[in-house]
């Protein structure tokens, strides 16, 4: 009798310790234009860049954009702020000339947002010129603003006096809440020489012409 009672007590303790055995899914990771992202090969994190924007394409896929030199097709994408969440998406297409990459995200693992830091994105607009002021949100230098020098190279680039350094690549460049360009590089000296950004309408025009993931993109 004692043996049976003891076994029942042990079984009850084991049940309490093990819980119900129901797995709890990790909460989705917030990502938006201005979020820091870490790129790699799945197992090794190689470098950090900035997400330009996130939204839906015509097929209903959750997609985002960053600079093309941040990684090519197959490169994995994690949240810099939550590396423990693991791989959230992968780069599926790159244009090296316009220097952009398209990221397809796992919708079940990402919570898309339209505001990061001091930048909110409500839509995509055409390039602007002097003396407008544009701002960017980057993972390295955060929110900085500067005068727009102009739209150059057959409307492919906008040059501004926004401060950027390494890691800000891919950051959204906005006028108000309108996304006008993506940060790609600086000339000569960081935060002194002009910042160069590919116009976002140019990027979307190329994506639409290619078709596939990202075509018909609209930000959240």
N, C-alpha and C positions, 0 to 999 in steps of 0.2 A: 504494500500500500504506500509506504513512504517513498519507495522508488518511483512509483507512478506519479505521485504528487510532485516530487522533485523535478521529474522530467517535464511536467506540465509548466512548472514555474520557469525553468530554463527556456522552454519554447516561447513562453510569453515575453520574457526579457528580450529574446532574440528578435521577436516581431517588433517590439517597441524600438529597439536599436536600429533596425533596418528600415523603419518607416513603411510607407506603402509601396515603395519600389517604382513610383511614377516619376519619370524624368521631367525636369522643368527646363523648358527651352530658354536659352539666353535671350535677354531683351534685344531688340534691334538697335543698331548703332546709328546715332544721328550723323548725317553727312550733308553738306551743302557747299555752295560756292564760297571758298575761303577756308575750307577744312584742310588740315594737314593730312596727307596720305603717304604711306610708306610702300614702296614698290620693290618687288623681288622676284624670285623664281619659285615661290611656294614655300620653301623651307628656309631660305636665307633672305633677310631683309637687306637690300642694297643701298637705297638712298631715299630721300624725302622730297616731295614736291607738294603742290597745292591743287586742290580740285577747283575747277573753274565754275562749274554749275552742275546741277543734277535735275533730271526730269524724265519725261516719258517720250518714246519715239512713236511713230505711227502704228507700230505693231503692238504697242502696250508694254514694251520692255523698259526697265528702269536703267537709264544710261547716264553717263557723265562724261566730262572732258577734262583733259589736262594737256600740258605741253608734250609735243611729240618726242623731244629728246629725253623725257622722263622714263620712257620705256616703249618697247614695241609689242606686237601681238604676242599673247601668251603670258605677258608679265602680270604677276598677281598684285592685287591692291588690298591694303589693309588701312585701318584708321590709325593714324599716328597716336591719337589719344587713347586708343583701346586696342593695342596690339594683341592682347589676350583673346580678343574676339575672333582672331584668325582671318583667313582670306574672305573678303567681302565681294570681290569682283575680279575681273580680268580685262586687260586691254585686248580689244578684238580688232582694232584697225588703226593705222597710222598714216599720216601724210607728212613726209619729212620736209617737203618744200614749204608747206604752210605751217609746219611744226605743231601739229596737234595729234592727240590720240583719243580714241573713243573707248570708254570703259563700259562694259556691261556688268551691272551689279546683280547680286542675289536679292530679289525683292523681299524675301522672307527674313533677311538678316540686316537690312538697312532701313532706317527711318529718314526719308528725305526731308530736308528743311530748306526754306528760301532765305533764311537769315543766319549768318555766322559773324560774330563780332559786331562790327559797325556797318556791315554791308548787307543790304536786302536786295534780292533780285526778283523783279516782278515781270520782266520781259526782256526781249532782245531787240536792240535798235541799231540804226545805221550810225556810221562813224560821225564824230563831231570834230570841229576845228577850234583854232585859237579865237577867243581867249577863254573857252570853257575850262572848267576844272573837273578832273576825273579823280576817282579814288579806287584803291584796291585793298583787298584783304588777303594777306599772305601768311603762310605758316611761320616764316622767319621774322619778318618785320611788322607783322600785324597790319593795322589800318594806316595808310599814308595817302596823301592827296597832292596833286600838283597840276599846273597849267597844262593844257593840251597844246602841243606845238603844231599838229596837223595830221592829215590823212595822206599817206605817201604810197609810192610804189603801186600805182594803179588801184588804189583803194584797198590794198591788201593789209596795210599796217597803219597803226596810229602810234605816234611818238608823243610821250608825255614827260613831265618832270617828276613823276611819282617815284619814290624811293623803293628800289628792289635790290635784293641780293640773292645768293644761292638759296634754293629751297622755296623761293617765291614763284618759281616757274609754274605756269598754269593758273596763277591767281586771276580772279575776275577783276576786270577794269570796268567800273560803272560810272555813269553820270546820273546822279539821283539814284533811282532804283532800276535803271535800264542798263543791261549788260551790253557793252559796246566792243570790248576786245578782251583778249587773253594775254597775260604777261608771258613773254618769251625770252627776253634778254635785256641787258643794259649795254650801253656803249661806253667804252673807255674806262670809266670809274664808277663803281656802285654808288648810288644815291647822289651822284654829281652829274655824270653823263646822262643823257636822255634814256628813258625806258622804251623798249620796242615791244609792241603787242600786235598780234594778228587780229584783224577785225572779225568779230564773231559772225556777222552776216556772211562773210567770205567763207568761214569754216563751215557754216550750215549749208551754204550753197554747194560746196564740194561734197559734203556728206550726202546731200539729197541726190546729187548727180551720180554718185557711186552706188546708192541704194544700200540695202542691208541694214545692219544695226545702226541706229542713230538717225536714220532718214525720217523726216517729219518731226524732228525734235522740238519739244516745248518744255521750258523750265517749270519746276513745281510752282 
